[in-house]
């Protein structure tokens, strides 16, 4: 991009930032300073490029070269009937956000245990800014890349979840983020802050969907703070329109003996980047990072995992499965850092991928950085296609080829879904994934014969 065009793009964001400052008048000084510092950093760094090692497989020019505007208020254009198909049965509550802003008329607050809060981040900033100051925007590390800096500069609304000590939720909290791109390319920066005190148990689902079609950019950050002995499950479901962009970052801070799991299911979007960054800061912590991505057409899905072991006797597991068809492109970059003091670390990283088309592509990069001398760490990745013997077996039992392939693909996808503890979320996702799975038909080779692709071990 030329210097002139870069200046034009930054000028566009400067106009949006000025508009936000006018709209956010009267907010606490610490939040204004946080935004201003982050916007200065964004202006200095701009968007990442393929020259940045952490972004080498993902070209974000489709985002950087689009002139977005701040997303309009669109709540009045949506009815509860429009959202019925996105309802998770048995959820403790459902909070709806339209273009990044809380929509109380579309939400169902449900019944939560005493002391538990689940609502609008903007409302919490207005009512209780002192309690948020030590946490909001403090974990995201806005210096890490331009998207994090841009998001921090535009923190305005999103979800706030607070779990007091020993609170236990049997049913999940459902946060439904709806994007509507009517009126041209728009951008939203929804922020979710989850504060779980010691000995809490809960499941939180972030669900990103689209109503209508068009270019919409969701630049998302979630900060999850888990206290001692907390058991928290976080779910990210992304199934937006195929013209949409979604850059999400989940930053998890874990105290002593906290057990946190992250489950990601990426299905929609033109360009999707899913960053998961847990820091096991307390001794004896456990972390599970589990994901599934399904791409077709020209979708690009990038999964970047950065797991930091900062204390001893902690364990982490990463399991990511990818299914790619058409001309889709998947990325798995899993990085584990074991700091000097993190003795007795136990970490494992596994990435498995199915390529259903000659034109589908996967870049996988498992990576270990170990600075301690008493650890157990492994990593690996595989790339392959549908097993022909299994396909033959199903067809010999009278199942047609398309149905047989879908059964095998669902079994592969279910490896990820089966690791989810919440029954209601797991069953809900099983139905969603069945609708998104490609047929997985083999493409003929130059002579008309099917092209076989065998399992290949990487790394």
Secondary structure, DSSP 8 states (H G I E B T S, - for coil): --HHHHHHHHHHHHHHHHHHHHHTTT--HHHHHHHHHHHHHHHHH-S--TTSGGGTT---HHHHTS--EE----GGG--GGGGGGG--TT-SEEEEEETTEE-GGG-B-----TT-EEEEHHHHHHH-HHHHHTTTTTSS-TTS-HHHHHHHHT---EEEEEE-TT-B-SS-EEEEEEE--TTS-EEE--EEEEEE-TT-EEEEEEEEEESS-S-EEEEEEEEEEE-TT-EEEEEEEEE--TT-EEEEEEEEEE-TT-EEEEEEEE---SEEEEEEEEEE-STT-EEEEEEEEEE-TT-EEEEEEEEEE-SSS-EEEEEEEEEE-TT-EEEEEEEEEE-TT-TTEEEEEEEEEEE-STT-EEEEEEEEEE--SSEEEEEEEEEE---HHHHHHHHHTT--HHHHHHHHHHHHHHHHHTT---HHHHHHHHHHHHHH-------B-TTSSB-----EEE-
